[in-house]
Amino acid sequence: MARTKAASQACCTPSEKLALPDVAGAEELAKLAWALAHPARVRIVRLLLSRTSCVCGEIVAEMPLAQSTVSQHLKILKETGLVQGEIDGPRVCYCINQDAMTKLKEFIAEM
């Protein structure tokens, strides 16, 4: 179906001038978005959002993945700052970094 010139211009012309985010803000958004760019990481984040904390073994039990794969995804989430992990004896207890989650929500809301 052919677009009319008016429809094409309306689609591509913003109704108001949008300011580009600063470089640091754009890099931080890209880092947080990349953390959620894999379905397994989305599932891990949702699991952690539903709990106050979670031991790695509990996360593995909820996922259809090998322990090493889950650990790799947790490592990525930790590196981006979306997830925090604390060593508790022989186990690592994970939780959402609320500051990073708030920042991600603000970035998405701005878009």
OpenMM code with the backbone's topology and positions (N, CA, C; nanometers):
from openmm import Vec3, app, unit

residues = "MET ALA ARG THR LYS ALA ALA SER GLN ALA CYS CYS THR PRO SER GLU LYS LEU ALA LEU PRO ASP VAL ALA GLY ALA GLU GLU LEU ALA LYS LEU ALA TRP ALA LEU ALA HIS PRO ALA ARG VAL ARG ILE VAL ARG LEU LEU LEU SER ARG THR SER CYS VAL CYS GLY GLU ILE VAL ALA GLU MET PRO LEU ALA GLN SER THR VAL SER GLN HIS LEU LYS ILE LEU LYS GLU THR GLY LEU VAL GLN GLY GLU ILE ASP GLY PRO ARG VAL CYS TYR CYS ILE ASN GLN ASP ALA MET THR LYS LEU LYS GLU PHE ILE ALA GLU MET".split()
positions = [
    Vec3(0.0844, -0.1169, 0.0000),
    Vec3(0.0000, 0.0000, 0.0000),
    Vec3(0.0892, 0.1236, 0.0000),
    Vec3(0.0643, 0.2156, -0.0888),
    Vec3(0.1449, 0.3364, -0.1016),
    Vec3(0.1060, 0.4378, 0.0053),
    Vec3(0.2063, 0.5054, 0.0573),
    Vec3(0.1818, 0.6105, 0.1560),
    Vec3(0.1664, 0.7428, 0.0838),
    Vec3(0.0812, 0.8243, 0.1367),
    Vec3(0.0706, 0.9580, 0.0806),
    Vec3(0.1825, 1.0426, 0.1365),
    Vec3(0.2151, 1.1505, 0.0680),
    Vec3(0.3218, 1.2393, 0.1139),
    Vec3(0.2883, 1.2968, 0.2509),
    Vec3(0.1642, 1.3348, 0.2726),
    Vec3(0.1218, 1.3926, 0.4009),
    Vec3(0.1361, 1.2903, 0.5133),
    Vec3(0.0964, 1.1659, 0.4877),
    Vec3(0.1074, 1.0625, 0.5898),
    Vec3(0.2532, 1.0349, 0.6228),
    Vec3(0.3385, 1.0341, 0.5210),
    Vec3(0.4805, 1.0106, 0.5425),
    Vec3(0.5424, 1.1214, 0.6260),
    Vec3(0.5078, 1.2459, 0.5967),
    Vec3(0.5634, 1.3581, 0.6723),
    Vec3(0.5127, 1.3576, 0.8156),
    Vec3(0.3868, 1.3263, 0.8371),
    Vec3(0.3310, 1.3246, 0.9725),
    Vec3(0.3986, 1.2171, 1.0570),
    Vec3(0.4311, 1.1072, 0.9957),
    Vec3(0.4960, 0.9982, 1.0676),
    Vec3(0.6385, 1.0343, 1.1081),
    Vec3(0.7076, 1.1045, 1.0252),
    Vec3(0.8492, 1.1315, 1.0457),
    Vec3(0.8785, 1.2681, 1.1065),
    Vec3(0.7778, 1.3513, 1.1258),
    Vec3(0.7977, 1.4835, 1.1815),
    Vec3(0.7545, 1.4838, 1.3269),
    Vec3(0.8492, 1.5031, 1.4198),
    Vec3(0.8097, 1.5043, 1.5608),
    Vec3(0.7212, 1.6245, 1.5908),
    Vec3(0.6268, 1.6050, 1.6817),
    Vec3(0.5359, 1.7126, 1.7162),
    Vec3(0.6061, 1.8191, 1.7999),
    Vec3(0.7134, 1.7822, 1.8674),
    Vec3(0.7922, 1.8787, 1.9436),
    Vec3(0.9386, 1.8419, 1.9327),
    Vec3(1.0228, 1.9361, 1.9540),
    Vec3(1.1681, 1.9135, 1.9438),
    Vec3(1.2143, 1.8311, 2.0639),
    Vec3(1.2765, 1.7172, 2.0384),
    Vec3(1.3283, 1.6321, 2.1445),
    Vec3(1.4774, 1.6566, 2.1607),
    Vec3(1.5201, 1.6655, 2.2844),
    Vec3(1.6621, 1.6831, 2.3125),
    Vec3(1.7281, 1.5456, 2.3187),
    Vec3(1.8432, 1.5346, 2.2576),
    Vec3(1.9186, 1.4102, 2.2661),
    Vec3(1.9748, 1.3953, 2.4068),
    Vec3(1.9783, 1.2722, 2.4582),
    Vec3(2.0382, 1.2536, 2.5906),
    Vec3(2.1883, 1.2808, 2.5831),
    Vec3(2.2446, 1.3187, 2.6965),
    Vec3(2.3891, 1.3398, 2.6980),
    Vec3(2.4589, 1.2065, 2.6729),
    Vec3(2.5856, 1.2125, 2.6409),
    Vec3(2.6606, 1.0914, 2.6055),
    Vec3(2.6598, 0.9914, 2.7207),
    Vec3(2.6840, 1.0384, 2.8425),
    Vec3(2.6870, 0.9480, 2.9583),
    Vec3(2.5511, 0.8825, 2.9779),
    Vec3(2.4432, 0.9592, 2.9627),
    Vec3(2.3086, 0.9037, 2.9781),
    Vec3(2.2785, 0.8010, 2.8712),
    Vec3(2.3204, 0.8288, 2.7490),
    Vec3(2.2977, 0.7346, 2.6393),
    Vec3(2.3759, 0.6049, 2.6625),
    Vec3(2.4995, 0.6176, 2.7104),
    Vec3(2.5802, 0.4983, 2.7371),
    Vec3(2.5208, 0.4160, 2.8510),
    Vec3(2.4726, 0.4848, 2.9540),
    Vec3(2.4127, 0.4121, 3.0670),
    Vec3(2.2850, 0.3405, 3.0246),
    Vec3(2.2012, 0.4061, 2.9450),
    Vec3(2.0799, 0.3421, 2.8949),
    Vec3(2.1149, 0.2217, 2.8086),
    Vec3(2.2130, 0.2357, 2.7208),
    Vec3(2.2534, 0.1243, 2.6344),
    Vec3(2.3030, 0.0060, 2.7169),
    Vec3(2.3784, 0.0343, 2.8227),
    Vec3(2.4299, -0.0720, 2.9096),
    Vec3(2.3150, -0.1455, 2.9782),
    Vec3(2.2192, -0.0708, 3.0322),
    Vec3(2.1064, -0.1335, 3.1011),
    Vec3(2.0165, -0.2083, 3.0031),
    Vec3(1.9962, -0.1510, 2.8850),
    Vec3(1.9136, -0.2187, 2.7852),
    Vec3(1.9804, -0.3474, 2.7383),
    Vec3(2.1127, -0.3438, 2.7214),
    Vec3(2.1857, -0.4640, 2.6809),
    Vec3(2.1710, -0.5742, 2.7867),
    Vec3(2.1662, -0.5343, 2.9133),
    Vec3(2.1500, -0.6334, 3.0208),
    Vec3(2.0210, -0.7118, 3.0034),
    Vec3(1.9206, -0.6503, 2.9450),
    Vec3(1.7908, -0.7163, 2.9262),
    Vec3(1.7701, -0.7653, 2.7840),
    Vec3(1.8768, -0.7721, 2.7063),
    Vec3(1.8657, -0.8089, 2.5653),
    Vec3(1.8612, -0.9592, 2.5416),
    Vec3(1.8509, -1.0370, 2.6468),
    Vec3(1.8420, -1.1828, 2.6323),
    Vec3(1.7230, -1.2309, 2.7157),
    Vec3(1.6403, -1.3197, 2.6600),
    Vec3(1.5223, -1.3659, 2.7340),
    Vec3(1.5547, -1.4276, 2.8707),
    Vec3(1.6663, -1.4961, 2.8818),
    Vec3(1.7021, -1.5562, 3.0102),
    Vec3(1.7289, -1.4482, 3.1146),
    Vec3(1.7927, -1.3405, 3.0746),
    Vec3(1.8209, -1.2322, 3.1695),
    Vec3(1.6924, -1.1600, 3.2081),
    Vec3(1.6002, -1.1461, 3.1136),
    Vec3(1.4695, -1.0875, 3.1468),
    Vec3(1.4007, -1.1745, 3.2512),
    Vec3(1.4041, -1.3048, 3.2330),
    Vec3(1.3402, -1.3960, 3.3296),
    Vec3(1.4073, -1.3883, 3.4662),
    Vec3(1.5389, -1.3793, 3.4682),
    Vec3(1.6106, -1.3686, 3.5955),
    Vec3(1.5724, -1.2392, 3.6668),
    Vec3(1.5674, -1.1299, 3.5940),
    Vec3(1.5307, -1.0013, 3.6546),
    Vec3(1.3881, -1.0078, 3.7082),
    Vec3(1.2967, -1.0636, 3.6320),
    Vec3(1.1581, -1.0767, 3.6799),
    Vec3(1.1510, -1.1635, 3.8050),
    Vec3(1.2277, -1.2697, 3.8080),
    Vec3(1.2316, -1.3558, 3.9264),
    Vec3(1.2826, -1.2772, 4.0465),
    Vec3(1.3904, -1.2032, 4.0274),
    Vec3(1.4471, -1.1262, 4.1378),
    Vec3(1.3545, -1.0123, 4.1808),
    Vec3(1.2793, -0.9558, 4.0884),
    Vec3(1.1828, -0.8516, 4.1244),
    Vec3(1.0705, -0.9052, 4.2120),
    Vec3(1.0418, -1.0341, 4.1982),
    Vec3(0.9338, -1.0941, 4.2763),
    Vec3(0.9792, -1.1400, 4.4146),
    Vec3(1.1089, -1.1263, 4.4437),
    Vec3(1.1647, -1.1694, 4.5725),
    Vec3(1.2568, -1.0610, 4.6263),
    Vec3(1.2838, -1.0682, 4.7552),
    Vec3(1.3773, -0.9716, 4.8131),
    Vec3(1.5215, -1.0124, 4.7861),
    Vec3(1.5477, -1.1416, 4.7775),
    Vec3(1.6801, -1.1926, 4.7418),
    Vec3(1.6650, -1.3368, 4.6958),
    Vec3(1.7682, -1.3872, 4.6327),
    Vec3(1.7608, -1.5212, 4.5758),
    Vec3(1.9015, -1.5799, 4.5660),
    Vec3(1.9173, -1.7011, 4.6108),
    Vec3(2.0448, -1.7708, 4.5998),
    Vec3(2.0546, -1.8287, 4.4595),
    Vec3(2.1737, -1.8332, 4.4063),
    Vec3(2.1962, -1.8792, 4.2698),
    Vec3(2.1266, -2.0123, 4.2419),
    Vec3(2.1329, -2.1051, 4.3341),
    Vec3(2.0695, -2.2359, 4.3152),
    Vec3(1.9188, -2.2263, 4.2963),
    Vec3(1.8562, -2.1299, 4.3631),
    Vec3(1.7119, -2.1090, 4.3463),
    Vec3(1.6811, -2.0562, 4.2071),
    Vec3(1.7676, -1.9705, 4.1570),
    Vec3(1.7490, -1.9166, 4.0219),
    Vec3(1.7657, -2.0281, 3.9201),
    Vec3(1.8675, -2.1095, 3.9379),
    Vec3(1.8929, -2.2219, 3.8466),
    Vec3(1.7727, -2.3156, 3.8445),
    Vec3(1.7122, -2.3407, 3.9617),
    Vec3(1.5969, -2.4307, 3.9702),
    Vec3(1.4770, -2.3780, 3.8911),
    Vec3(1.4688, -2.2485, 3.8735),
    Vec3(1.3573, -2.1868, 3.8013),
    Vec3(1.3816, -2.1748, 3.6510),
    Vec3(1.5043, -2.1972, 3.6088),
    Vec3(1.5410, -2.1753, 3.4690),
    Vec3(1.5655, -2.3079, 3.3970),
    Vec3(1.5327, -2.3135, 3.2679),
    Vec3(1.5596, -2.4362, 3.1910),
    Vec3(1.7007, -2.4337, 3.1312),
    Vec3(1.7967, -2.3883, 3.2128),
    Vec3(1.9341, -2.3733, 3.1652),
    Vec3(2.0306, -2.4388, 3.2625),
    Vec3(2.1493, -2.4669, 3.2141),
    Vec3(2.2543, -2.5234, 3.2995),
    Vec3(2.2991, -2.4176, 3.4002),
    Vec3(2.3514, -2.4634, 3.5121),
    Vec3(2.3980, -2.3727, 3.6175),
    Vec3(2.5034, -2.2765, 3.5640),
    Vec3(2.5937, -2.3264, 3.4813),
    Vec3(2.6991, -2.2399, 3.4283),
    Vec3(2.6423, -2.1296, 3.3387),
    Vec3(2.5369, -2.1604, 3.2643),
    Vec3(2.4733, -2.0610, 3.1777),
    Vec3(2.4033, -1.9542, 3.2606),
    Vec3(2.3321, -1.9965, 3.3642),
    Vec3(2.2655, -1.9021, 3.4542),
    Vec3(2.3704, -1.8128, 3.5207),
    Vec3(2.4798, -1.8718, 3.5638),
    Vec3(2.5870, -1.7939, 3.6264),
    Vec3(2.6433, -1.6898, 3.5303),
    Vec3(2.6576, -1.7258, 3.4035),
    Vec3(2.7069, -1.6303, 3.3038),
    Vec3(2.6095, -1.5142, 3.2870),
    Vec3(2.4802, -1.5444, 3.2829),
    Vec3(2.3799, -1.4381, 3.2718),
    Vec3(2.3808, -1.3494, 3.3970),
    Vec3(2.3954, -1.4091, 3.5137),
    Vec3(2.4034, -1.3310, 3.6374),
    Vec3(2.5271, -1.2416, 3.6378),
    Vec3(2.6355, -1.2922, 3.5839),
    Vec3(2.7584, -1.2127, 3.5750),
    Vec3(2.7354, -1.0884, 3.4890),
    Vec3(2.6682, -1.1054, 3.3776),
    Vec3(2.6381, -0.9924, 3.2892),
    Vec3(2.5477, -0.8923, 3.3604),
    Vec3(2.4455, -0.9420, 3.4283),
    Vec3(2.3550, -0.8537, 3.5013),
    Vec3(2.4280, -0.7781, 3.6118),
    Vec3(2.5228, -0.8440, 3.6767),
    Vec3(2.6025, -0.7772, 3.7809),
    Vec3(2.6952, -0.6730, 3.7197),
    Vec3(2.7599, -0.7055, 3.6099),
    Vec3(2.8530, -0.6124, 3.5445),
    Vec3(2.7830, -0.4847, 3.5004),
    Vec3(2.6573, -0.4953, 3.4603),
    Vec3(2.5832, -0.3773, 3.4176),
    Vec3(2.5243, -0.3014, 3.5362),
    Vec3(2.5287, -0.3620, 3.6543),
    Vec3(2.4804, -0.2950, 3.7746),
    Vec3(2.3335, -0.3158, 3.8034),
    Vec3(2.2628, -0.3905, 3.7203),
    Vec3(2.1202, -0.4126, 3.7420),
    Vec3(2.0941, -0.5085, 3.8568),
    Vec3(2.1885, -0.5971, 3.8809),
    Vec3(2.1776, -0.6965, 3.9878),
    Vec3(2.2986, -0.6845, 4.0789),
    Vec3(2.2758, -0.7081, 4.2075),
    Vec3(2.3835, -0.7104, 4.3068),
    Vec3(2.3945, -0.8534, 4.3600),
    Vec3(2.5138, -0.8902, 4.4001),
    Vec3(2.5339, -1.0221, 4.4589),
    Vec3(2.6204, -1.0126, 4.5825),
    Vec3(2.5780, -1.0808, 4.6871),
    Vec3(2.6556, -1.0840, 4.8108),
    Vec3(2.6928, -1.2279, 4.8423),
    Vec3(2.8173, -1.2464, 4.8812),
    Vec3(2.8631, -1.3796, 4.9186),
    Vec3(2.8175, -1.4072, 5.0611),
    Vec3(2.7497, -1.5199, 5.0765),
    Vec3(2.6997, -1.5630, 5.2070),
    Vec3(2.7520, -1.7047, 5.2301),
    Vec3(2.8739, -1.7128, 5.2838),
    Vec3(2.9372, -1.8439, 5.2997),
    Vec3(2.9685, -1.9017, 5.1633),
    Vec3(2.9231, -2.0251, 5.1372),
    Vec3(2.9522, -2.0882, 5.0085),
    Vec3(2.8556, -2.0461, 4.8970),
    Vec3(2.7566, -1.9629, 4.9285),
    Vec3(2.6580, -1.9262, 4.8275),
    Vec3(2.6637, -1.7767, 4.7969),
    Vec3(2.6078, -1.7429, 4.6826),
    Vec3(2.5954, -1.6018, 4.6453),
    Vec3(2.4465, -1.5698, 4.6395),
    Vec3(2.4098, -1.4648, 4.7101),
    Vec3(2.2706, -1.4216, 4.7184),
    Vec3(2.2541, -1.2992, 4.6283),
    Vec3(2.1602, -1.3047, 4.5352),
    Vec3(2.1406, -1.1984, 4.4374),
    Vec3(2.0130, -1.1201, 4.4662),
    Vec3(2.0158, -0.9921, 4.4295),
    Vec3(1.8962, -0.9079, 4.4374),
    Vec3(1.9065, -0.7987, 4.3324),
    Vec3(1.7949, -0.7339, 4.3062),
    Vec3(1.7902, -0.6228, 4.2112),
    Vec3(1.8551, -0.5007, 4.2752),
    Vec3(1.9338, -0.4287, 4.1975),
    Vec3(1.9873, -0.2999, 4.2412),
    Vec3(1.8768, -0.1983, 4.2135),
    Vec3(1.8092, -0.1548, 4.3182),
    Vec3(1.6935, -0.0675, 4.3018),
    Vec3(1.7281, 0.0651, 4.2347),
    Vec3(1.8469, 0.1183, 4.2614),
    Vec3(1.8876, 0.2438, 4.1966),
    Vec3(1.8973, 0.2266, 4.0453),
    Vec3(1.9583, 0.1176, 4.0022),
    Vec3(1.9712, 0.0912, 3.8588),
    Vec3(1.8349, 0.0654, 3.7954),
    Vec3(1.7478, -0.0053, 3.8661),
    Vec3(1.6139, -0.0333, 3.8136),
    Vec3(1.5343, 0.0969, 3.8002),
    Vec3(1.5464, 0.1841, 3.8981),
    Vec3(1.4791, 0.3141, 3.8912),
    Vec3(1.5303, 0.3935, 3.7720),
    Vec3(1.6620, 0.3935, 3.7522),
    Vec3(1.7229, 0.4657, 3.6398),
    Vec3(1.6721, 0.4088, 3.5066),
    Vec3(1.6649, 0.2766, 3.4958),
    Vec3(1.6152, 0.2136, 3.3736),
    Vec3(1.4702, 0.2543, 3.3475),
    Vec3(1.3883, 0.2540, 3.4510),
    Vec3(1.2474, 0.2948, 3.4353),
    Vec3(1.2385, 0.4408, 3.3909),
    Vec3(1.3230, 0.5271, 3.4461),
    Vec3(1.3227, 0.6680, 3.4059),
    Vec3(1.3632, 0.6837, 3.2602),
    Vec3(1.4664, 0.6100, 3.2179),
    Vec3(1.5102, 0.6157, 3.0790),
    Vec3(1.3972, 0.5744, 2.9854),
    Vec3(1.3302, 0.4647, 3.0195),
    Vec3(1.2231, 0.4140, 2.9340),
    Vec3(1.1069, 0.5126, 2.9311),
    Vec3(1.0728, 0.5695, 3.0452),
    Vec3(0.9633, 0.6659, 3.0513),
    Vec3(0.9944, 0.7895, 2.9665),
    Vec3(1.1206, 0.8311, 2.9625),
    Vec3(1.1594, 0.9473, 2.8828),
    Vec3(1.1445, 0.9220, 2.7338),
    Vec3(1.1577, 0.7959, 2.6944),
    Vec3(1.1493, 0.7636, 2.5525),
    Vec3(1.0059, 0.7663, 2.5095),
] * unit.nanometer
topology = app.Topology()
chain = topology.addChain("A")
for resn in residues:
    res = topology.addResidue(resn, chain)
    for name in ("N", "CA", "C"):
        topology.addAtom(name, app.Element.getBySymbol(name[0]), res)
